[in-house]
Amino acid sequence: MATPVVTTKTYKEKAVIGGVTVWQNSDNSIEISDTNYPSVKAGLRALSEKAGFKYDPDWTVQQLGKKLIAFVNDK
C-alpha cells in the first residue's frame, strides 16, 4: 500500500495512477505519493508501465513526470 506524502509545495499539475499521485510542482520538480520506490524516476517508470505510457529511458525526471501527467490527464 502506498505511503501518503504530504507536500506543502504548490503544484501545477497532478495525476493519479493506480492510487498513486504524481505532482509537477510550481518549481517544475516532480513528486510521487508512494515512497516505496527506490527513486522518483523508478516510481515514474513503474507508473508509466502501469498506465500504458511509453517513455524514453533518457528522459529526466522532470520530462518523464510532466509527460506522464499529461498522458494520464488526456485519457
PAZAPA-4460 file (N, C-alpha, C; in steps of 0.05 Angstrom, whole numbers, plus 32768, in hexadecimal, padded with zeros to 4 digits):
% residues 75
    n_x    n_y    n_z   ca_x   ca_y   ca_z    c_x    c_y    c_z   seq   type   mol
   8011   7FE8   8000   8000   8000   8000   8012   8019   8000     1      M     A
   8009   802D   7FF2   8019   8046   7FEF   8019   8055   8009     2      A     A
   8030   805F   8010   8033   8070   8028   802E   808D   801F     3      T     A
   801A   809A   802B   8014   80B6   8022   802A   80C9   8028     4      P     A
   802E   80DC   8017   8042   80F1   801A   8033   810B   801B     5      V     A
   8038   811C   802F   802B   8136   8031   803F   814A   8026     6      V     A
   8036   815A   8013   8048   816E   8007   803C   818A   800D     7      T     A
   804E   819D   8013   8045   81B8   8017   804A   81C9   7FFE     8      T     A
   8055   81BC   7FEA   805A   81CB   7FD1   8041   81CF   7FC1     9      K     A
   8041   81E4   7FB2   802A   81E9   7FA0   8030   81DA   7F86    10      T     A
   801C   81CA   7F7D   8021   81BB   7F65   8013   81C7   7F4D    11      Y     A
   801F   81C3   7F35   8013   81CC   7F1C   7FFF   81B8   7F12    12      K     A
   8007   819E   7F12   7FF7   8189   7F07   7FFA   8170   7F19    13      E     A
   7FE6   815F   7F18   7FE9   8145   7F26   7FD8   8131   7F17    14      K     A
   7FDF   8117   7F1C   7FD0   8101   7F10   7FD1   80EA   7F25    15      A     A
   7FBD   80D9   7F24   7FBB   80C2   7F35   7FBC   80A9   7F24    16      V     A
   7FCF   8097   7F2B   7FD2   807E   7F1C   7FD2   8068   7F30    17      I     A
   7FBD   8057   7F2F   7FBB   8041   7F42   7FBD   8049   7F5F    18      G     A
   7FB1   805F   7F66   7FB1   8068   7F82   7FCA   8078   7F8A    19      G     A
   7FDD   807B   7F78   7FF6   808A   7F7D   7FF4   80A6   7F6F    20      V     A
   7FF9   80BB   7F7E   7FF7   80D6   7F72   8013   80DF   7F69    21      T     A
   8014   80EB   7F51   802C   80F6   7F46   8027   8114   7F44    22      V     A
   8039   8125   7F4F   8036   8142   7F4E   804D   814E   7F3E    23      W     A
   8046   8163   7F2E   805A   8175   7F24   8057   818E   7F34    24      Q     A
   806C   8194   7F44   806B   81AB   7F56   8070   81C5   7F47    25      N     A
   806A   81DB   7F54   806D   81F6   7F47   808A   81FB   7F3F    26      S     A
   809D   81ED   7F4C   80B9   81F1   7F44   80C2   81DC   7F2F    27      D     A
   80AE   81CD   7F24   80B1   81B9   7F10   80BD   819F   7F1A    28      N     A
   80C2   819D   7F34   80CB   8183   7F3F   80B4   8170   7F3F    29      S     A
   80BA   8156   7F41   80A5   8141   7F3F   80A6   8132   7F5A    30      I     A
   808E   812C   7F64   808C   811C   7F7C   8077   8106   7F77    31      E     A
   807A   80F0   7F85   8066   80DB   7F85   805E   80D4   7FA1    32      I     A
   8045   80CB   7FA5   803B   80C7   7FC0   8044   80AC   7FCC    33      S     A
   804F   809A   7FBC   8058   8080   7FC6   8076   8081   7FCA    34      D     A
   807E   807F   7FE3   809B   8081   7FE9   80A8   8066   7FE9    35      T     A
   809B   8051   7FE0   80A6   8036   7FE0   80B8   8030   7FC8    36      N     A
   80BA   8043   7FB5   80CB   803F   7F9F   80E7   8048   7FA6    37      Y     A
   80FC   803D   7F9A   8118   8044   7FA2   811F   8061   7F99    38      P     A
   8110   806C   7F86   8114   8088   7F7D   80FB   8091   7F70    39      S     A
   80F9   80AB   7F6C   80E2   80B7   7F5E   80E1   80AC   7F41    40      V     A
   80F9   80AB   7F35   80FA   80A2   7F19   80F0   8085   7F16    41      K     A
   80F9   8074   7F29   80F0   8058   7F29   80D1   8057   7F2C    42      A     A
   80C7   8067   7F3E   80AA   8068   7F42   809B   8071   7F29    43      G     A
   80A5   8086   7F1C   8099   8090   7F04   8099   807B   7EEE    44      L     A
   80AF   806C   7EEC   80B1   8057   7ED7   809D   8041   7EDD    45      R     A
   809A   8039   7EF6   8087   8024   7EFD   806B   802E   7EF8    46      A     A
   8065   8046   7EFF   804A   8052   7EFB   8044   8055   7EDD    47      L     A
   8059   805C   7ECD   8055   805E   7EB0   804D   8043   7EA5    48      S     A
   805A   802E   7EAD   8053   8013   7EA4   8037   800C   7EAC    49      E     A
   802F   8013   7EC4   8014   800D   7ECE   7FFF   801C   7EBD    50      K     A
   8006   8035   7EB5   7FF3   8046   7EA6   7FF4   8040   7E88    51      A     A
   8007   802F   7E7F   8009   802A   7E62   8017   8040   7E53    52      G     A
   8028   8050   7E61   8036   8066   7E55   8052   805E   7E4D    53      F     A
   8059   8062   7E34   8075   805B   7E2B   8087   8074   7E30    54      K     A
   809D   806F   7E3D   80AF   8085   7E44   80CB   807F   7E38    55      Y     A
   80DA   8094   7E35   80F6   8093   7E2C   8107   8090   7E45    56      D     A
   8117   807B   7E47   8128   8077   7E5F   813C   808E   7E64    57      P     A
   8141   809E   7E50   8153   80B5   7E53   8146   80CE   7E5E    58      D     A
   812B   80CE   7E61   811D   80E5   7E6C   8125   80EA   7E89    59      W     A
   8126   8103   7E90   812B   810B   7EAC   8111   8106   7EBC    60      T     A
   8114   8107   7ED6   80FC   8104   7EE8   80E7   8119   7EE0    61      V     A
   80F0   8132   7EDC   80DD   8147   7ED5   80CF   8142   7EBA    62      Q     A
   80DE   8139   7EA6   80D2   8133   7E8C   80BE   811C   7E8F    63      Q     A
   80C6   8106   7E9C   80B5   80EF   7E9F   809C   80F6   7EAF    64      L     A
   80A0   8103   7EC5   8089   810A   7ED6   8075   811C   7EC8    65      G     A
   807E   8130   7EBA   806C   8143   7EAC   805D   8134   7E96    66      K     A
   806B   8124   7E87   805E   8115   7E70   804B   8100   7E7A    67      K     A
   8052   80F3   7E90   8040   80DF   7E9C   8026   80EC   7EA6    68      L     A
   8029   8102   7EB4   8011   8110   7EBE   7FFF   8118   7EA7    69      I     A
   800B   8123   7E92   7FFB   812C   7E7A   7FEE   8114   7E6E    70      A     A
   7FFC   80FD   7E6B   7FF0   80E5   7E5F   7FD8   80DB   7E6F    71      F     A
   7FDB   80D9   7E89   7FC6   80D0   7E9A   7FAE   80E3   7E9A    72      V     A
   7FB3   80FC   7E9B   7F9D   810F   7E9C   7F8F   8113   7E81    73      N     A
   7F9C   810C   7E6B   7F90   810E   7E50   7F80   80F5   7E49    74      D     A
   7F81   80E0   7E59   7F72   80C8   7E53   7F55   80CD   7E53    75      K     A
***
